[in-house]
């Protein structure tokens, strides 16, 4: 029984590692300075399920726990502690950058100190923390989600969430509804749906045990084709409610869960432990790396993939070095 639990945990670590790489792939073009290419389009299609996978992991894990408000308070407190500490480091760093690099202090303190609150609406220097804002909301309603996951009517509730998400996908196709009216933090229909989906897979593993990496790869190709021929002016995050995106996420998640991993494997847990520092620091590190290639013209699909690979490896290496500094590992814990 002990080995099975360890294998299961390693499988979830594998999901986190894949999602982490997908996040890095999605944000390779943060400053929109890369020319459009087939490689860039396929990259976005491949990596679009990063955030859905994270919410599915949360649903899968929490389906095996009894949730209450005390648990939620501890998790929310951990998130806020992490956000406040890392945001403070960012604000101090931005002041030092003004003094050392620019040569004078930028007195526009609103943009700096506003970072403490702007992450809730995916803005400011730590805009990527919108995900943690969404998780805070999920934890606030986790006692309700716990009842849904352990209910005999879980499939009904999941179907309702899928239906609502699909309606918003249709609205996005015709009117860019979410882009104009709803910040990503508050698109709770998606996060609840993928959370419940992770819980459903946990409760009904037998329905997904035949899904392997061949099926996941076919789902990836099918979804990539769908997004390639879909609306050209719609971002990847607006596809979360499409049935094919859900299918793609289910296949990758299930393939990870069904993968037999050596209990002595140390690479996957190591990479999984880097998720938090990588997620927190990757926008800053990407911007820093771009300073070393301002005149580098990334044309051609092959050169693009080489650039992506090198950038991702450097970011992971830098985060691994940083996390080993004294006391730093205590910061990156929630």
N, C-alpha and C positions, 0 to 999 in steps of 0.2 A: 504493500500500500504506500509505503514511504517513497519508493522509486517512482511509482505512478504519479504521485503528487509533484515530484521534482521534474519529471518529464513534462507534465502539464504546465508547470510554471515556466520551464524553458521554452515551451511552445508559445506562451504569451510574450515572453521576452523576444522571441523571433518576430512576432507581430509588431512589437514596439520598435525593433530595429528597422524593419522594413518601412514602417511609417515614418521613422526619423529620416531615413534616406529619401523618402518621397517628399518630405517637407523641404529638405535641402534642394532637391531637384526642382520643386515648384518655385522656389525663391531665387534661383540662379539669375533671374533677370529682374531683380527688384527695382532697379533704376531705369528699366526699359531701354537699355543701351545696346541690346543685341538685335541684330537684324532678324526679321521673320524668316523661318526656314521650316522644312518638314521635320527636322530633328527637334526644334523647339516645340512645334505643335504636338508631336508624338510624346515628348517629354511631359507636357502638361496632362495629356490624356492618361499616360501611365501612372503619374504621381497624384492624380486628383483625389484619390480615396484616402489620403494620409489622415486627415482629421476624422472622417467617419471611422477609420480603424481605431483611433484612440478612444472614441466614445464606445465602440463595440467592446474594447478591452475592459473599460470601466464597467459596462453592463455585465460582462461575462464574470468578472471578479466579484462584483457586488451581489451577483445572483447567489453566491455561495455564502453570503453573510446576512445576518439579521441587522437591518439598518434602523437607526433611530436618530433623534435629534442630537444626542450627545456625540455620536459618531460623526454626524454632519458638522457639528460645531468644531470638533478637533480638526477635521479636514479643511474646513474653511479658514480656521485660524492658521493652519500650516501654509495655506496658499497666500494669505494676506501677509504673513511674516516673510515668506520668500519674496513676494512682489515688492514689499516696502524696502527690504534690504538691498535687493538688486537694483531697484529704481534709484535708491539713494546713491549707490555706487555709480550708476549711469550719470546722475545729475552732477556729482562731484567731478567725474571724468570729463563731462562736457564743459564745466568751468575751467578745468585745467587745460583742456584743448584750446579754449579761447585765449588763455594767457600765454601758453607755450608756443602754439602753432600760429594762431592769428596775430598775436602780439598785443591784444587788448581785450578787456572783459566785455562780453556782450551783455548789455543791461536789459535785454528782453527776457526778463526772468519768467514771464508767463509761459513761454515755450518750454522752459526747463522745469519749473516747478509744476506746471500743468501736467507733466508726465505722470505725476502721482494719481491723477484721476482719468486722464484721457485714454488709458488702456481699456477702460470699460467700453469705449465706443471705437476701438481699433484705430486710435490716433496717437500722436505724440511719438517720442523716441522709443518707447517700449510697446508699440502698437500690437506686436505679436502676442501680447499677454491677454488679448481678447478671449483666447481659449480658456484661460483661467477664470475670467469673468463668467463665461458660460458654465464652467464646472462649478463655480460657486452657486449659481442658480440651480444646477442639477442637484447639488448636495442639499440645498434648501428644500427641494421637493422630493428628496430621496426616500423618505418614509412612504410617500404615495407610490413612487416607482417600485419600491420594495413589494408593496401589496400587489401591484400589477404583475410583476415578474413571477410572483409565487401564486398568482391566481389561476384558477382553471380556465379563465377566459383570456389568458395572455395572448393567444393567437388573435382573438377579436380585437383587443386593444392595439396590438401590433398592426393589424390590418387597417384600423382607423388611422393610425399614425402614418402608415404608408400612403393611404389615400390622400390625407391632408398634404403630405410632402409632395405627392405627384401633382396635386392641384397648383401648388406654388411653382412647381417646375413649369407647368403649362403657362402660368401667368408670366413667368420670367421670359419664356420664349416669345410671347406676344407683346409684352409691355415693359420688360426689365423691371418688374414690380419691386423685387427685393433690393436691387441696386439703387433704386430711387428713394425707397421708403423705409427699409429695415436694415440696420447694421447687423453684421454677421454674428455678433455676440448674442443677439436676441432672436435668431432664427431657431427657436426652441423646438419647433416641429421636427426639424432634422435631427437635432441632438438627442431628443427623446426617442425618436424612431430608431436611430442607430444604437442607442443605449439599450432599448428593449430588444433589439435584434440580437445584440450580444448576449443578453440574458436568455433569449429564446434558444439560441444555439447551445448555451450551457445546459438548459433544461431538456433539450432534445438532441443530444449529440448523435444519436443513432440515425437521425435523418440526414446528417451531413458527413458521415464517416467515409463515404466513397469519393468525396471531392478531393482531388489531388492537384499537383502542380500543372499537369497537362490541361486539366479543366480550367484552372485559374488562368493559365496562359491564353487559352481560347477565349475566355471571358474578357481578358485584357484586350485582345485583338478586336473582339466584337465591339467593346465599348469605345476603343480608340477610333474605329471606323465610324461609329455612331457620332462621336463628338466631332470628327473631322468633317463630316457632311452636314452637321447640325448648324445652328445659328452661328455665324462667324464673329459676331460682335458680343458674344456672351461669355463671361468669365467662367472658369472651371467650377468655382464654388456654387454657381447657379444650376449645376447639373445634379446636385446631391439628391434631388427629388425624383430623378429619372429612374425608371425600373432597371435599366441596364447598369447604371452606376451602383444601385443596391446589389444587383446580381454580382457585379465585379467585386464589390467589397465582401460579400458573403463567401465567394469562391476563394479569395486570397486569405481571408481570416480562417476559413475551414481548412484550407490546405496547410496553413501553419499549425493549427491544432492537431491535424492528423499526421504531421511530420514526426517521425521517430528520431529523437535527438539523444545522443550519448549523454548520460547523466554527468559524465566527467567533462563535458564541453565547457570551456571557460571563455571562449571568444564571444558567444552570444550574450551571456550575462554581462560581460565587460562592456560591450557596445550598448546594451540596454541601459546600463547605469549612466551612460553619457547623454541620454535623451534630454534631461532637464538642462544641463549646461549648453548643449548644442542648440536646443530650442530657444533658450534665453539669449544666447550670444550670436547666433548665426547672421542676423541682419547687420550687426555692427562689423562682424568679421568679413562678410561679403563686401561691404562698402570699403573696408580697409584693403582687401585684396584687389579691388578695382583700381586703387591708386597705383598699383604696380603694373597695370596694363591699360593705361588711358588711351594709348594710340594703337592698341592691338585690335585689329579688325577681325572679328570672329565670323568669317564667311566659310560656308561649307559645313555639311553635316558632320563629317568626321572630326574636324577641328573643334566643333561645338561639343561633341561628346568627350573629347580629350580634356577640354577646358572644364567641363562639368565634373569629370572624374577627379582631376587634380584639385579643383576647388573644394570638393566634398572631402577628400582625403586630408587636405590641409586643415580644414575646419575641425574635423574630428581629432586630428593630432594636436592641434592647439588647445582644444577643450580638454583633452586627456592630460596635457601638461598642466593646465590651469587648475584642474580639479585635484591634482596631487600637491598643490601648494598648501602650506599649513593653514588649517581652519577653513579652507575654502569648501571642502567636502561637506562641512556642517551647514553651509548656506544652501547648497543644492539638495535639500531634503524637504519634502512636504509631508 
